[in-house]
Amino acid sequence: MTTTTYTVTGMTCGHCEGSVRSEVSKLPGVSAIDVSAASGRLVIASESPLDDAAVLAAVDEAGYSAARA
């Protein structure tokens, strides 16, 4: 199990969190997602390391910007 943390900018509410969660959950191998608009953090648990570019693209698809923390 691998855990990776990202900083997400632009989230302000629960709907924002849900949008990010929805897009990131589509990535293969993701087993758990914790996303918080208050802290601007996205923590992903996965079976194996995820491709950072794929995670950043998923967050971008949700309408936000991210960087690996």
MODELLER restraints for C-alpha pairs under 7 A, 6 or more apart:
rsr = mdl.restraints
at = mdl.atoms
rsr.add(forms.Gaussian(group=physical.xy_distance, feature=features.Distance(at['CA:1:A'], at['CA:45:A']), mean=6.73, stdev=0.5))
rsr.add(forms.Gaussian(group=physical.xy_distance, feature=features.Distance(at['CA:1:A'], at['CA:46:A']), mean=5.74, stdev=0.5))
rsr.add(forms.Gaussian(group=physical.xy_distance, feature=features.Distance(at['CA:1:A'], at['CA:47:A']), mean=4.82, stdev=0.5))
rsr.add(forms.Gaussian(group=physical.xy_distance, feature=features.Distance(at['CA:1:A'], at['CA:48:A']), mean=6.19, stdev=0.5))
rsr.add(forms.Gaussian(group=physical.xy_distance, feature=features.Distance(at['CA:2:A'], at['CA:45:A']), mean=5.57, stdev=0.5))
rsr.add(forms.Gaussian(group=physical.xy_distance, feature=features.Distance(at['CA:2:A'], at['CA:46:A']), mean=5.25, stdev=0.5))
rsr.add(forms.Gaussian(group=physical.xy_distance, feature=features.Distance(at['CA:2:A'], at['CA:47:A']), mean=6.20, stdev=0.5))
rsr.add(forms.Gaussian(group=physical.xy_distance, feature=features.Distance(at['CA:2:A'], at['CA:48:A']), mean=5.80, stdev=0.5))
rsr.add(forms.Gaussian(group=physical.xy_distance, feature=features.Distance(at['CA:2:A'], at['CA:49:A']), mean=5.97, stdev=0.5))
rsr.add(forms.Gaussian(group=physical.xy_distance, feature=features.Distance(at['CA:3:A'], at['CA:43:A']), mean=6.78, stdev=0.5))
rsr.add(forms.Gaussian(group=physical.xy_distance, feature=features.Distance(at['CA:3:A'], at['CA:44:A']), mean=5.54, stdev=0.5))
rsr.add(forms.Gaussian(group=physical.xy_distance, feature=features.Distance(at['CA:3:A'], at['CA:45:A']), mean=4.40, stdev=0.5))
rsr.add(forms.Gaussian(group=physical.xy_distance, feature=features.Distance(at['CA:3:A'], at['CA:46:A']), mean=6.41, stdev=0.5))
rsr.add(forms.Gaussian(group=physical.xy_distance, feature=features.Distance(at['CA:4:A'], at['CA:43:A']), mean=5.66, stdev=0.5))
rsr.add(forms.Gaussian(group=physical.xy_distance, feature=features.Distance(at['CA:4:A'], at['CA:44:A']), mean=5.31, stdev=0.5))
rsr.add(forms.Gaussian(group=physical.xy_distance, feature=features.Distance(at['CA:4:A'], at['CA:45:A']), mean=6.59, stdev=0.5))
rsr.add(forms.Gaussian(group=physical.xy_distance, feature=features.Distance(at['CA:5:A'], at['CA:41:A']), mean=6.93, stdev=0.5))
rsr.add(forms.Gaussian(group=physical.xy_distance, feature=features.Distance(at['CA:5:A'], at['CA:42:A']), mean=5.65, stdev=0.5))
rsr.add(forms.Gaussian(group=physical.xy_distance, feature=features.Distance(at['CA:5:A'], at['CA:43:A']), mean=4.40, stdev=0.5))
rsr.add(forms.Gaussian(group=physical.xy_distance, feature=features.Distance(at['CA:5:A'], at['CA:44:A']), mean=6.44, stdev=0.5))
rsr.add(forms.Gaussian(group=physical.xy_distance, feature=features.Distance(at['CA:5:A'], at['CA:68:A']), mean=6.18, stdev=0.5))
rsr.add(forms.Gaussian(group=physical.xy_distance, feature=features.Distance(at['CA:5:A'], at['CA:69:A']), mean=5.53, stdev=0.5))
rsr.add(forms.Gaussian(group=physical.xy_distance, feature=features.Distance(at['CA:6:A'], at['CA:41:A']), mean=5.81, stdev=0.5))
rsr.add(forms.Gaussian(group=physical.xy_distance, feature=features.Distance(at['CA:6:A'], at['CA:42:A']), mean=5.04, stdev=0.5))
rsr.add(forms.Gaussian(group=physical.xy_distance, feature=features.Distance(at['CA:6:A'], at['CA:43:A']), mean=6.36, stdev=0.5))
rsr.add(forms.Gaussian(group=physical.xy_distance, feature=features.Distance(at['CA:6:A'], at['CA:66:A']), mean=6.30, stdev=0.5))
rsr.add(forms.Gaussian(group=physical.xy_distance, feature=features.Distance(at['CA:6:A'], at['CA:67:A']), mean=5.45, stdev=0.5))
rsr.add(forms.Gaussian(group=physical.xy_distance, feature=features.Distance(at['CA:6:A'], at['CA:68:A']), mean=4.24, stdev=0.5))
rsr.add(forms.Gaussian(group=physical.xy_distance, feature=features.Distance(at['CA:6:A'], at['CA:69:A']), mean=4.69, stdev=0.5))
rsr.add(forms.Gaussian(group=physical.xy_distance, feature=features.Distance(at['CA:7:A'], at['CA:40:A']), mean=5.62, stdev=0.5))
rsr.add(forms.Gaussian(group=physical.xy_distance, feature=features.Distance(at['CA:7:A'], at['CA:41:A']), mean=4.81, stdev=0.5))
rsr.add(forms.Gaussian(group=physical.xy_distance, feature=features.Distance(at['CA:7:A'], at['CA:42:A']), mean=6.24, stdev=0.5))
rsr.add(forms.Gaussian(group=physical.xy_distance, feature=features.Distance(at['CA:7:A'], at['CA:66:A']), mean=5.41, stdev=0.5))
rsr.add(forms.Gaussian(group=physical.xy_distance, feature=features.Distance(at['CA:7:A'], at['CA:67:A']), mean=5.35, stdev=0.5))
rsr.add(forms.Gaussian(group=physical.xy_distance, feature=features.Distance(at['CA:7:A'], at['CA:68:A']), mean=6.18, stdev=0.5))
rsr.add(forms.Gaussian(group=physical.xy_distance, feature=features.Distance(at['CA:7:A'], at['CA:69:A']), mean=5.60, stdev=0.5))
rsr.add(forms.Gaussian(group=physical.xy_distance, feature=features.Distance(at['CA:8:A'], at['CA:40:A']), mean=5.04, stdev=0.5))
rsr.add(forms.Gaussian(group=physical.xy_distance, feature=features.Distance(at['CA:8:A'], at['CA:41:A']), mean=5.82, stdev=0.5))
rsr.add(forms.Gaussian(group=physical.xy_distance, feature=features.Distance(at['CA:8:A'], at['CA:42:A']), mean=6.68, stdev=0.5))
rsr.add(forms.Gaussian(group=physical.xy_distance, feature=features.Distance(at['CA:8:A'], at['CA:64:A']), mean=6.76, stdev=0.5))
rsr.add(forms.Gaussian(group=physical.xy_distance, feature=features.Distance(at['CA:8:A'], at['CA:65:A']), mean=5.61, stdev=0.5))
rsr.add(forms.Gaussian(group=physical.xy_distance, feature=features.Distance(at['CA:8:A'], at['CA:66:A']), mean=4.28, stdev=0.5))
rsr.add(forms.Gaussian(group=physical.xy_distance, feature=features.Distance(at['CA:8:A'], at['CA:67:A']), mean=6.70, stdev=0.5))
rsr.add(forms.Gaussian(group=physical.xy_distance, feature=features.Distance(at['CA:9:A'], at['CA:40:A']), mean=6.20, stdev=0.5))
rsr.add(forms.Gaussian(group=physical.xy_distance, feature=features.Distance(at['CA:9:A'], at['CA:64:A']), mean=6.14, stdev=0.5))
rsr.add(forms.Gaussian(group=physical.xy_distance, feature=features.Distance(at['CA:9:A'], at['CA:65:A']), mean=5.35, stdev=0.5))
rsr.add(forms.Gaussian(group=physical.xy_distance, feature=features.Distance(at['CA:9:A'], at['CA:66:A']), mean=6.23, stdev=0.5))
rsr.add(forms.Gaussian(group=physical.xy_distance, feature=features.Distance(at['CA:10:A'], at['CA:64:A']), mean=5.67, stdev=0.5))
rsr.add(forms.Gaussian(group=physical.xy_distance, feature=features.Distance(at['CA:10:A'], at['CA:65:A']), mean=6.98, stdev=0.5))
rsr.add(forms.Gaussian(group=physical.xy_distance, feature=features.Distance(at['CA:11:A'], at['CA:17:A']), mean=6.87, stdev=0.5))
rsr.add(forms.Gaussian(group=physical.xy_distance, feature=features.Distance(at['CA:11:A'], at['CA:37:A']), mean=5.04, stdev=0.5))
rsr.add(forms.Gaussian(group=physical.xy_distance, feature=features.Distance(at['CA:11:A'], at['CA:40:A']), mean=6.84, stdev=0.5))
rsr.add(forms.Gaussian(group=physical.xy_distance, feature=features.Distance(at['CA:12:A'], at['CA:37:A']), mean=5.38, stdev=0.5))
rsr.add(forms.Gaussian(group=physical.xy_distance, feature=features.Distance(at['CA:13:A'], at['CA:37:A']), mean=5.82, stdev=0.5))
rsr.add(forms.Gaussian(group=physical.xy_distance, feature=features.Distance(at['CA:17:A'], at['CA:35:A']), mean=5.87, stdev=0.5))
rsr.add(forms.Gaussian(group=physical.xy_distance, feature=features.Distance(at['CA:17:A'], at['CA:36:A']), mean=6.31, stdev=0.5))
rsr.add(forms.Gaussian(group=physical.xy_distance, feature=features.Distance(at['CA:17:A'], at['CA:37:A']), mean=6.17, stdev=0.5))
rsr.add(forms.Gaussian(group=physical.xy_distance, feature=features.Distance(at['CA:19:A'], at['CA:62:A']), mean=5.48, stdev=0.5))
rsr.add(forms.Gaussian(group=physical.xy_distance, feature=features.Distance(at['CA:20:A'], at['CA:59:A']), mean=5.70, stdev=0.5))
rsr.add(forms.Gaussian(group=physical.xy_distance, feature=features.Distance(at['CA:20:A'], at['CA:62:A']), mean=5.42, stdev=0.5))
rsr.add(forms.Gaussian(group=physical.xy_distance, feature=features.Distance(at['CA:21:A'], at['CA:33:A']), mean=6.66, stdev=0.5))
rsr.add(forms.Gaussian(group=physical.xy_distance, feature=features.Distance(at['CA:21:A'], at['CA:35:A']), mean=6.93, stdev=0.5))
rsr.add(forms.Gaussian(group=physical.xy_distance, feature=features.Distance(at['CA:23:A'], at['CA:58:A']), mean=5.35, stdev=0.5))
rsr.add(forms.Gaussian(group=physical.xy_distance, feature=features.Distance(at['CA:23:A'], at['CA:59:A']), mean=6.72, stdev=0.5))
rsr.add(forms.Gaussian(group=physical.xy_distance, feature=features.Distance(at['CA:23:A'], at['CA:62:A']), mean=6.25, stdev=0.5))
rsr.add(forms.Gaussian(group=physical.xy_distance, feature=features.Distance(at['CA:24:A'], at['CA:55:A']), mean=6.53, stdev=0.5))
rsr.add(forms.Gaussian(group=physical.xy_distance, feature=features.Distance(at['CA:24:A'], at['CA:58:A']), mean=5.53, stdev=0.5))
rsr.add(forms.Gaussian(group=physical.xy_distance, feature=features.Distance(at['CA:24:A'], at['CA:59:A']), mean=6.78, stdev=0.5))
rsr.add(forms.Gaussian(group=physical.xy_distance, feature=features.Distance(at['CA:29:A'], at['CA:46:A']), mean=5.38, stdev=0.5))
rsr.add(forms.Gaussian(group=physical.xy_distance, feature=features.Distance(at['CA:29:A'], at['CA:47:A']), mean=5.38, stdev=0.5))
rsr.add(forms.Gaussian(group=physical.xy_distance, feature=features.Distance(at['CA:29:A'], at['CA:48:A']), mean=6.78, stdev=0.5))
rsr.add(forms.Gaussian(group=physical.xy_distance, feature=features.Distance(at['CA:30:A'], at['CA:44:A']), mean=6.92, stdev=0.5))
rsr.add(forms.Gaussian(group=physical.xy_distance, feature=features.Distance(at['CA:30:A'], at['CA:45:A']), mean=6.10, stdev=0.5))
rsr.add(forms.Gaussian(group=physical.xy_distance, feature=features.Distance(at['CA:30:A'], at['CA:46:A']), mean=4.39, stdev=0.5))
rsr.add(forms.Gaussian(group=physical.xy_distance, feature=features.Distance(at['CA:30:A'], at['CA:47:A']), mean=6.67, stdev=0.5))
rsr.add(forms.Gaussian(group=physical.xy_distance, feature=features.Distance(at['CA:31:A'], at['CA:45:A']), mean=5.57, stdev=0.5))
rsr.add(forms.Gaussian(group=physical.xy_distance, feature=features.Distance(at['CA:31:A'], at['CA:46:A']), mean=5.06, stdev=0.5))
rsr.add(forms.Gaussian(group=physical.xy_distance, feature=features.Distance(at['CA:31:A'], at['CA:47:A']), mean=6.80, stdev=0.5))
rsr.add(forms.Gaussian(group=physical.xy_distance, feature=features.Distance(at['CA:32:A'], at['CA:44:A']), mean=5.87, stdev=0.5))
rsr.add(forms.Gaussian(group=physical.xy_distance, feature=features.Distance(at['CA:32:A'], at['CA:45:A']), mean=4.97, stdev=0.5))
rsr.add(forms.Gaussian(group=physical.xy_distance, feature=features.Distance(at['CA:32:A'], at['CA:46:A']), mean=6.88, stdev=0.5))
rsr.add(forms.Gaussian(group=physical.xy_distance, feature=features.Distance(at['CA:33:A'], at['CA:43:A']), mean=5.85, stdev=0.5))
rsr.add(forms.Gaussian(group=physical.xy_distance, feature=features.Distance(at['CA:33:A'], at['CA:44:A']), mean=4.71, stdev=0.5))
rsr.add(forms.Gaussian(group=physical.xy_distance, feature=features.Distance(at['CA:33:A'], at['CA:45:A']), mean=6.36, stdev=0.5))
rsr.add(forms.Gaussian(group=physical.xy_distance, feature=features.Distance(at['CA:34:A'], at['CA:42:A']), mean=5.78, stdev=0.5))
rsr.add(forms.Gaussian(group=physical.xy_distance, feature=features.Distance(at['CA:34:A'], at['CA:43:A']), mean=5.08, stdev=0.5))
rsr.add(forms.Gaussian(group=physical.xy_distance, feature=features.Distance(at['CA:34:A'], at['CA:44:A']), mean=6.50, stdev=0.5))
rsr.add(forms.Gaussian(group=physical.xy_distance, feature=features.Distance(at['CA:35:A'], at['CA:41:A']), mean=5.75, stdev=0.5))
rsr.add(forms.Gaussian(group=physical.xy_distance, feature=features.Distance(at['CA:35:A'], at['CA:42:A']), mean=4.38, stdev=0.5))
rsr.add(forms.Gaussian(group=physical.xy_distance, feature=features.Distance(at['CA:35:A'], at['CA:43:A']), mean=6.30, stdev=0.5))
rsr.add(forms.Gaussian(group=physical.xy_distance, feature=features.Distance(at['CA:36:A'], at['CA:42:A']), mean=6.59, stdev=0.5))
rsr.add(forms.Gaussian(group=physical.xy_distance, feature=features.Distance(at['CA:56:A'], at['CA:66:A']), mean=5.87, stdev=0.5))
rsr.add(forms.Gaussian(group=physical.xy_distance, feature=features.Distance(at['CA:59:A'], at['CA:65:A']), mean=6.33, stdev=0.5))
rsr.add(forms.Gaussian(group=physical.xy_distance, feature=features.Distance(at['CA:59:A'], at['CA:66:A']), mean=6.56, stdev=0.5))
